[in-house]
Amino acid sequence: MADNTDITSGEESLDDARKVSGKSAANGKRPATNGKKRANGKVATAGTKTSVKDTGEVSLETDTTTAITRRRLLGTAGAAGATALIAGGAAGAAGAGVVRDKPDPLTSVGTGVVPFHGPHQSGIVQPAQAHGHLVAFDLAPGADRRAAAALMRRWSASAAEMMGGRAPQGDESGTALDAGPSSLTITFGFGRSFFDRTGLVDRRPAALEPLPAFTGDALDPKRGEGDLWVQIGADDALVAFHALRLLQKKAGETARLRWQMNGFNRTPGATARPMTGRNLMGQIDGTNNPKPSDKSFSTRVFVPDNVEGAEAWMAGGSYAVVRRIRMLLDSWDHLSLERQERVIGRRKSDGAPLSGGTETTPVDLDKVGPDGALAIPGDAHVRVASPASNRGAAMLRRAFSYHDGFRDDGAPDAGLLFIAWQADPMKGFVPVQRKLDRGDGLSRFLRHESSGLYAVPGGCEKGEYVGQRLLED
């Protein structure tokens, strides 16, 4: 875990900001809107659409239709939500320059829509939602490249429908009936073993080499890796579960579940104003996440569009390092407040660095206190994880907290489902984790219990499916 494991930025946190499409549909048709009452007494309101360019820049477009829901109209509640801030892209990942004056009312949470199609997959730069599922599958014996392509086609089609607030063909479960899209995102990735199973070893990226072992690892191989990886996030628990269940059913005889983990974050609207989230240690978490406004953001997070040769199919994609990190909360809670703050290097109350200022004040690693000692201790987490301490190495963190009950000794089995996104793990996660492994004071209160590395292809256009350039070219 690094200084900014959470997706939000302390500069302009979008912890509870979500994209509202401004579209309303009944039986798939868009009604005409003019801001006046119709015969049924309902009001059509103008919405705003947000799109994210390859550069990470957020652009706003006006949409004159009302908010779409999953299988029903939200009515006036959805119309109210249509005026809220839209954060469908890079804004949420690292505090882009768009933020609401006040949170949405809870009745508008379901109206958030994130587009499935585009140059990058969803679930990378969007705000981490209130509910998340991480799941890995292994291809069944005998499932080949053709079977894998058919599976990705089914999964992509279903994801596009669900993310748009529509019921996929043949879905009669009713699990998410009456719910809006709720900022649902579904992200697909391929593990190292996928290329062996499909006869595509010659197209396996060099960046998928196994991660090195770290001294703090206590990894359970049954809860790591896998041929296929899926990340699901939504602001409604039933919407997230519906997506998980449907994808599992769509896997059919082609793939079998390997492992699955559930996570959560703060619910949109739970705070009086947008704030950087806190982790289960009570610490504000995510202040220094890379920002789309950074010149190096795209090159750090996404594979270049001009990549050629055997790895050309990864253009616009990214690599996800996934780790289940258990927090030793009983030991942590026994520390004094002062000691906790020195371990992290920030004040617990407001996230400000111990070198002074506010949460967003740059950390001054050279500042010395009145006693002649470093204001930020040598083993403080913010110091060890800082790009300045790692030759500029950085990654985009997007995480969920988890709580899986209590262990036999009564300690909570809880912590962080850590997801790090980068263009190359050997230039992002690996050098930072090596540094943390050797000298991070926080590491004494963490246990890395599972690990996975996945190649996440770029997005797809309408009529295509994720991974098509790999499986068909």
C-alpha positions as CSV (number, residue, x, y, z in Angstrom):
1,M,0.0,0.0,0.0
2,A,1.4,3.4,-0.9
3,D,0.6,7.0,0.1
4,N,-2.2,7.2,-2.4
5,T,-3.8,3.8,-2.6
6,D,-7.2,5.4,-2.9
7,I,-8.4,6.7,-6.3
8,T,-9.4,10.2,-5.1
9,S,-7.2,13.3,-4.9
10,G,-7.0,15.5,-1.9
11,E,-6.7,18.5,-4.2
12,E,-10.2,18.2,-5.7
13,S,-11.6,14.9,-4.4
14,L,-14.4,13.3,-6.3
15,D,-15.1,10.6,-3.7
16,D,-18.8,11.0,-4.2
17,A,-18.9,12.5,-7.7
18,R,-20.4,10.4,-10.4
19,K,-21.3,10.8,-14.1
20,V,-24.9,11.5,-14.9
21,S,-25.7,10.8,-18.6
22,G,-28.7,13.1,-18.9
23,K,-30.5,10.4,-21.0
24,S,-33.9,9.0,-20.3
25,A,-35.5,6.1,-22.0
26,A,-38.7,4.2,-22.0
27,N,-38.5,0.9,-23.9
28,G,-35.2,2.1,-25.4
29,K,-36.6,5.3,-26.9
30,R,-35.5,8.8,-26.0
31,P,-38.4,11.2,-25.2
32,A,-38.3,14.8,-26.5
33,T,-37.5,17.3,-23.8
34,N,-38.0,21.1,-23.6
35,G,-37.8,21.7,-19.9
36,K,-41.6,21.9,-19.6
37,K,-44.2,19.7,-18.1
38,R,-45.6,16.9,-20.2
39,A,-49.1,15.5,-20.2
40,N,-48.1,13.1,-17.4
41,G,-46.9,15.9,-15.2
42,K,-43.2,14.9,-15.3
43,V,-40.5,17.4,-16.0
44,A,-37.7,17.0,-18.5
45,T,-34.5,18.7,-17.4
46,A,-31.3,19.4,-19.2
47,G,-28.4,17.2,-18.3
48,T,-24.7,17.4,-18.9
49,K,-22.5,14.7,-20.4
50,T,-18.8,14.3,-19.6
51,S,-16.3,12.6,-21.9
52,V,-12.6,11.9,-21.2
53,K,-10.1,12.4,-24.0
54,D,-7.0,10.3,-24.4
55,T,-5.1,13.0,-22.7
56,G,-7.1,12.6,-19.5
57,E,-8.8,16.0,-20.1
58,V,-12.5,16.1,-19.2
59,S,-14.8,17.8,-21.7
60,L,-18.4,18.8,-21.0
61,E,-21.2,18.5,-23.5
62,T,-24.8,19.6,-23.0
63,D,-27.5,16.9,-23.4
64,T,-31.1,17.9,-23.6
65,T,-32.6,14.6,-22.4
66,T,-33.2,13.3,-18.9
67,A,-31.4,10.7,-16.9
68,I,-31.7,7.1,-18.0
69,T,-32.4,4.3,-15.4
70,R,-32.1,0.5,-15.4
71,R,-35.4,-0.8,-16.7
72,R,-37.5,2.1,-15.4
73,L,-37.6,5.9,-15.2
74,L,-36.3,7.5,-12.1
75,G,-38.8,10.3,-12.6
76,T,-38.3,13.5,-10.7
77,A,-35.5,11.9,-8.6
78,G,-33.5,11.2,-11.7
79,A,-34.2,14.6,-13.1
80,A,-32.8,16.2,-9.9
81,G,-29.7,14.1,-10.3
82,A,-29.2,15.2,-13.9
83,T,-28.0,18.6,-12.7
84,A,-25.2,17.1,-10.6
85,L,-21.5,17.1,-11.4
86,I,-20.5,14.5,-14.0
87,A,-17.3,12.6,-13.4
88,G,-17.2,9.8,-15.9
89,G,-13.5,9.7,-16.5
90,A,-10.1,10.8,-15.4
91,A,-11.5,13.4,-13.0
92,G,-12.2,10.9,-10.3
93,A,-8.9,9.1,-10.6
94,A,-6.8,12.0,-9.5
95,G,-8.8,15.1,-8.9
96,A,-9.4,16.6,-12.3
97,G,-10.8,20.2,-12.2
98,V,-14.5,19.4,-12.0
99,V,-16.2,19.1,-8.6
100,R,-19.7,19.7,-7.2
101,D,-20.5,22.5,-4.8
102,K,-22.4,20.0,-2.8
103,P,-23.0,16.2,-3.0
104,D,-25.9,14.7,-4.9
105,P,-29.0,13.8,-3.0
106,L,-29.0,10.1,-2.3
107,T,-32.0,9.7,-4.7
108,S,-29.7,10.6,-7.7
109,V,-26.9,8.0,-6.9
110,G,-28.4,5.5,-9.4
111,T,-28.3,7.9,-12.4
112,G,-24.6,7.7,-12.9
113,V,-23.6,6.3,-16.3
114,V,-20.1,5.4,-17.5
115,P,-19.7,4.5,-21.2
116,F,-18.5,1.0,-22.0
117,H,-17.0,1.8,-25.5
118,G,-14.0,4.1,-26.0
119,P,-10.2,4.1,-26.3
120,H,-9.7,2.8,-22.8
121,Q,-11.7,0.4,-20.7
122,S,-13.8,1.8,-17.9
123,G,-12.8,1.2,-14.2
124,I,-9.3,2.7,-14.5
125,V,-9.7,6.4,-14.3
126,Q,-13.2,6.6,-13.0
127,P,-13.9,7.2,-9.2
128,A,-13.9,4.0,-7.2
129,Q,-17.5,3.2,-6.5
130,A,-19.2,2.3,-3.2
131,H,-19.2,-1.5,-4.0
132,G,-16.7,-3.6,-5.8
133,H,-16.1,-7.2,-6.9
134,L,-12.8,-8.6,-8.1
135,V,-13.0,-12.0,-9.7
136,A,-10.7,-14.4,-11.6
137,F,-11.6,-17.3,-13.9
138,D,-9.6,-20.1,-15.4
139,L,-10.4,-21.4,-18.8
140,A,-11.9,-24.9,-18.7
141,P,-10.0,-27.8,-20.0
142,G,-10.3,-27.9,-23.8
143,A,-11.3,-24.2,-24.1
144,D,-9.2,-22.8,-26.8
145,R,-8.6,-19.4,-28.5
146,R,-11.9,-19.6,-30.3
147,A,-13.8,-20.4,-27.2
148,A,-12.1,-17.5,-25.4
149,A,-13.0,-15.1,-28.2
150,A,-16.7,-16.2,-27.9
151,L,-16.6,-15.6,-24.2
152,M,-15.1,-12.2,-24.5
153,R,-17.8,-11.3,-27.1
154,R,-20.6,-12.4,-24.7
155,W,-19.0,-10.6,-21.7
156,S,-18.5,-7.4,-23.7
157,A,-22.0,-7.3,-25.0
158,S,-23.5,-7.9,-21.6
159,A,-21.2,-5.3,-20.0
160,A,-22.2,-2.7,-22.5
161,E,-25.9,-3.3,-21.8
162,M,-25.6,-3.3,-18.0
163,M,-23.4,-0.2,-17.9
164,G,-26.0,1.6,-20.0
165,G,-28.7,0.7,-17.6
166,R,-30.3,-2.0,-19.8
167,A,-31.0,-5.6,-19.2
168,P,-28.9,-7.9,-21.4
169,Q,-30.7,-10.2,-23.8
170,G,-32.0,-13.2,-22.0
171,D,-31.5,-11.8,-18.5
172,E,-34.7,-12.3,-16.4
173,S,-33.1,-12.5,-13.0
174,G,-34.7,-9.2,-11.8
175,T,-31.8,-8.7,-9.4
176,A,-31.1,-5.1,-10.5
177,L,-34.7,-4.3,-11.5
178,D,-35.7,-0.7,-10.7
179,A,-32.1,0.4,-10.2
180,G,-30.3,2.9,-12.3
181,P,-26.9,2.2,-13.8
182,S,-25.3,3.4,-10.6
183,S,-21.9,4.3,-12.2
184,L,-21.4,0.6,-13.0
185,T,-18.0,-0.2,-14.6
186,I,-16.8,-3.6,-15.8
187,T,-13.1,-4.2,-16.7
188,F,-11.5,-7.2,-18.3
189,G,-7.9,-8.4,-18.1
190,F,-5.8,-11.4,-19.1
191,G,-3.3,-13.2,-16.8
192,R,0.0,-14.7,-17.9
193,S,-1.5,-18.3,-18.1
194,F,-4.2,-17.1,-20.5
195,F,-1.7,-17.0,-23.3
196,D,-0.5,-20.6,-22.7
197,R,-4.1,-21.9,-22.7
198,T,-5.0,-20.1,-26.0
199,G,-1.8,-20.8,-27.9
200,L,-0.8,-17.1,-27.9
201,V,2.5,-17.3,-26.1
202,D,4.2,-15.4,-28.9
203,R,1.9,-12.4,-28.2
204,R,2.3,-12.4,-24.5
205,P,3.6,-9.0,-23.3
206,A,7.0,-8.9,-21.7
207,A,5.4,-6.8,-18.9
208,L,3.5,-9.9,-17.8
209,E,6.6,-11.5,-16.4
210,P,5.9,-12.8,-12.9
211,L,6.3,-10.2,-10.1
212,P,9.4,-10.7,-7.9
213,A,9.0,-12.1,-4.4
214,F,8.9,-9.5,-1.6
215,T,9.9,-10.3,2.0
216,G,6.6,-9.1,3.3
217,D,4.6,-11.5,1.1
218,A,2.4,-14.2,2.6
219,L,0.6,-15.1,-0.6
220,D,-2.1,-17.7,-1.1
221,P,-1.7,-19.0,-4.6
222,K,-5.4,-20.1,-4.6
223,R,-6.5,-16.5,-4.3
224,G,-4.1,-15.0,-6.9
225,E,-3.4,-14.9,-10.6
226,G,-5.9,-16.6,-13.0
227,D,-6.4,-16.8,-16.8
228,L,-9.1,-14.0,-16.8
229,W,-9.7,-11.1,-14.4
230,V,-12.8,-9.0,-14.0
231,Q,-13.2,-5.9,-12.0
232,I,-16.8,-4.7,-11.2
233,G,-17.7,-1.5,-9.4
234,A,-21.1,0.2,-8.8
235,D,-22.6,2.6,-6.3
236,D,-25.5,0.1,-5.7
237,A,-24.7,-3.3,-4.2
238,L,-27.5,-5.1,-6.1
239,V,-26.3,-3.6,-9.4
240,A,-22.7,-4.8,-8.7
241,F,-23.9,-8.3,-7.7
242,H,-26.1,-8.5,-10.7
243,A,-23.2,-7.8,-13.0
244,L,-21.0,-10.4,-11.1
245,R,-23.7,-13.1,-11.3
246,L,-24.6,-12.5,-14.9
247,L,-20.9,-12.6,-16.1
248,Q,-20.5,-15.9,-14.1
249,K,-23.5,-17.4,-15.9
250,K,-22.3,-16.1,-19.3
251,A,-19.0,-17.9,-18.7
252,G,-20.9,-21.2,-19.2
253,E,-18.7,-24.1,-19.8
254,T,-15.8,-22.0,-21.1
255,A,-14.4,-20.7,-17.8
256,R,-14.5,-21.6,-14.1
257,L,-14.3,-19.4,-11.1
258,R,-10.9,-19.3,-9.5
259,W,-11.3,-16.7,-6.8
260,Q,-13.5,-13.7,-5.9
261,M,-13.2,-10.8,-3.5
262,N,-15.7,-8.1,-2.4
263,G,-14.9,-4.5,-1.4
264,F,-16.5,-1.2,-0.6
265,N,-15.9,2.5,-0.3
266,R,-17.7,5.5,1.0
267,T,-21.2,5.9,-0.5
268,P,-21.7,9.0,-2.6
269,G,-23.5,11.7,-0.6
270,A,-22.3,10.4,2.7
271,T,-20.3,13.5,3.5
272,A,-21.4,17.1,3.6
273,R,-18.9,17.9,0.9
274,P,-16.6,16.0,-1.5
275,M,-13.7,14.7,0.5
276,T,-10.7,12.4,0.0
277,G,-11.7,8.9,1.3
278,R,-10.3,7.2,4.4
279,N,-9.0,3.7,4.7
280,L,-9.8,1.3,7.5
281,M,-7.0,2.7,9.5
282,G,-8.9,6.0,9.6
283,Q,-6.3,7.7,7.5
284,I,-7.1,10.0,4.6
285,D,-5.9,8.0,1.7
286,G,-5.3,9.1,-1.9
287,T,-4.0,12.6,-1.7
288,N,-0.9,12.1,-4.0
289,N,-2.5,10.0,-6.7
290,P,-1.2,11.0,-10.2
291,K,-3.4,13.6,-11.8
292,P,-4.6,13.7,-15.5
293,S,-3.2,17.2,-15.6
294,D,0.3,15.8,-15.0
295,K,2.3,15.7,-18.2
296,S,3.4,12.2,-17.5
297,F,-0.1,10.8,-16.6
298,S,-0.9,9.0,-19.8
299,T,2.6,7.6,-20.3
300,R,2.6,6.3,-16.7
301,V,-0.8,4.7,-16.8
302,F,-1.5,3.6,-20.4
303,V,0.4,1.7,-23.0
304,P,1.3,4.0,-25.9
305,D,-1.1,4.0,-28.9
306,N,1.9,3.5,-31.3
307,V,3.1,0.2,-29.8
308,E,4.0,-2.2,-32.7
309,G,4.7,-5.8,-33.2
310,A,3.4,-8.7,-31.2
311,E,2.2,-6.4,-28.4
312,A,0.3,-4.0,-30.7
313,W,-3.0,-5.3,-29.4
314,M,-2.2,-3.7,-26.0
315,A,-2.3,-0.1,-27.4
316,G,-4.3,2.0,-25.1
317,G,-4.3,-0.7,-22.5
318,S,-2.8,-0.8,-19.0
319,Y,-1.4,-3.4,-16.5
320,A,-3.2,-4.0,-13.2
321,V,-1.4,-5.3,-10.2
322,V,-4.0,-6.7,-7.8
323,R,-3.2,-7.4,-4.1
324,R,-5.2,-8.3,-1.1
325,I,-3.5,-6.5,1.8
326,R,-4.7,-7.3,5.3
327,M,-4.3,-4.5,7.8
328,L,-3.3,-5.5,11.4
329,L,-5.9,-3.2,12.8
330,D,-5.7,-4.4,16.4
331,S,-1.9,-3.6,16.5
332,W,-2.5,-0.4,14.7
333,D,-5.2,0.8,17.1
334,H,-2.8,0.3,20.0
335,L,-0.5,3.0,18.7
336,S,-1.0,6.5,20.0
337,L,-2.3,9.1,17.6
338,E,1.1,10.7,17.5
339,R,2.8,7.5,16.6
340,Q,0.2,6.7,13.9
341,E,0.8,10.0,12.3
342,R,4.6,9.5,12.3
343,V,4.2,6.1,10.7
344,I,2.2,7.7,7.9
345,G,3.8,11.1,7.7
346,R,0.5,12.9,7.8
347,R,-2.0,14.3,10.3
348,K,-4.9,11.9,10.8
349,S,-7.4,14.7,11.3
350,D,-7.0,16.4,7.9
351,G,-4.3,14.5,6.0
352,A,-1.9,17.4,6.0
353,P,1.8,16.4,5.8
354,L,3.8,16.7,9.1
355,S,6.0,19.1,7.2
356,G,3.2,21.6,7.4
357,G,0.3,23.1,5.4
358,T,-3.0,21.5,4.3
359,E,-3.8,18.1,2.8
360,T,-2.8,19.3,-0.7
361,T,0.4,21.0,0.4
362,P,3.4,19.3,-1.3
363,V,5.3,17.1,1.1
364,D,8.6,18.7,2.2
365,L,10.9,15.7,2.8
366,D,13.8,18.0,3.8
367,K,12.1,20.0,6.5
368,V,13.6,19.7,10.0
369,G,11.6,20.3,13.2
370,P,12.6,22.5,16.2
371,D,14.4,19.4,17.7
372,G,16.6,19.1,14.7
373,A,14.9,15.9,13.6
374,L,13.2,15.4,10.2
375,A,9.6,16.5,10.4
376,I,8.7,13.5,8.3
377,P,10.5,10.4,9.8
378,G,12.9,8.5,7.6
379,D,10.6,5.4,7.5
380,A,7.3,7.3,7.2
381,H,5.1,5.9,4.5
382,V,4.8,9.2,2.5
383,R,8.6,9.4,2.3
384,V,9.3,5.9,1.3
385,A,6.4,5.8,-1.3
386,S,7.2,9.2,-2.7
387,P,8.2,9.3,-6.4
388,A,11.1,11.5,-5.3
389,S,12.3,8.5,-3.3
390,N,11.8,6.1,-6.2
391,R,13.4,7.8,-9.1
392,G,10.0,9.1,-10.3
393,A,8.3,5.7,-10.2
394,A,4.5,6.1,-9.8
395,M,1.3,4.3,-10.5
396,L,-2.4,5.1,-10.4
397,R,-4.0,3.5,-7.3
398,R,-7.7,2.5,-7.3
399,A,-8.7,0.5,-4.3
400,F,-11.6,-1.0,-2.3
401,S,-11.6,-1.7,1.4
402,Y,-12.8,-5.1,2.5
403,H,-14.0,-6.9,5.7
404,D,-14.3,-10.7,5.6
405,G,-15.4,-11.2,9.2
406,F,-13.0,-12.1,12.0
407,R,-10.1,-14.5,12.3
408,D,-9.8,-17.3,15.0
409,D,-7.9,-14.9,17.3
410,G,-10.8,-12.4,17.1
411,A,-8.8,-9.9,14.9
412,P,-10.7,-8.4,11.9
413,D,-9.9,-10.0,8.6
414,A,-10.0,-6.6,6.9
415,G,-7.9,-4.3,4.8
416,L,-7.4,-3.2,1.2
417,L,-8.1,-4.6,-2.2
418,F,-5.2,-2.8,-3.8
419,I,-5.3,-2.2,-7.6
420,A,-2.4,-0.4,-9.2
421,W,-2.6,0.7,-12.8
422,Q,0.5,1.4,-14.9
423,A,1.9,1.2,-18.4
424,D,4.7,-1.1,-17.2
425,P,4.7,-2.8,-13.8
426,M,8.5,-2.9,-13.8
427,K,8.5,0.9,-13.9
428,G,5.6,1.4,-11.5
429,F,4.6,-1.1,-8.9
430,V,7.8,-3.2,-8.6
431,P,10.4,-0.4,-7.8
432,V,8.0,1.2,-5.3
433,Q,7.1,-2.0,-3.6
434,R,10.7,-3.0,-3.3
435,K,11.4,0.3,-1.5
436,L,8.4,-0.2,0.8
437,D,9.4,-3.8,1.4
438,R,12.8,-2.6,2.8
439,G,12.1,0.5,4.8
440,D,8.4,1.4,5.2
441,G,7.2,1.8,8.8
442,L,3.7,1.0,7.7
443,S,4.7,-2.4,6.4
444,R,4.8,-3.8,10.0
445,F,1.0,-3.4,10.1
446,L,0.3,-5.0,6.7
447,R,0.2,-8.5,5.3
448,H,0.1,-9.0,1.5
449,E,-2.0,-12.2,1.2
450,S,-2.7,-12.5,-2.5
451,S,-1.4,-11.1,-5.8
452,G,-2.1,-11.0,-9.4
453,L,-0.9,-9.3,-12.6
454,Y,-3.1,-8.8,-15.6
455,A,-2.8,-7.3,-19.1
456,V,-5.9,-5.1,-19.6
457,P,-6.4,-4.3,-23.3
458,G,-7.6,-1.0,-24.5
459,G,-11.3,-0.3,-25.0
460,C,-13.4,-1.3,-28.0
461,E,-15.8,0.4,-30.3
462,K,-19.4,-0.5,-30.9
463,G,-19.7,-3.8,-32.6
464,E,-16.3,-5.0,-31.2
465,Y,-15.4,-6.8,-28.0
466,V,-12.5,-6.4,-25.5
467,G,-9.5,-8.3,-26.6
468,Q,-10.6,-8.7,-30.2
469,R,-7.3,-7.5,-31.6
470,L,-5.5,-10.2,-29.6
471,L,-7.9,-13.0,-30.3
472,E,-8.7,-12.4,-34.0
473,D,-5.9,-10.5,-35.6
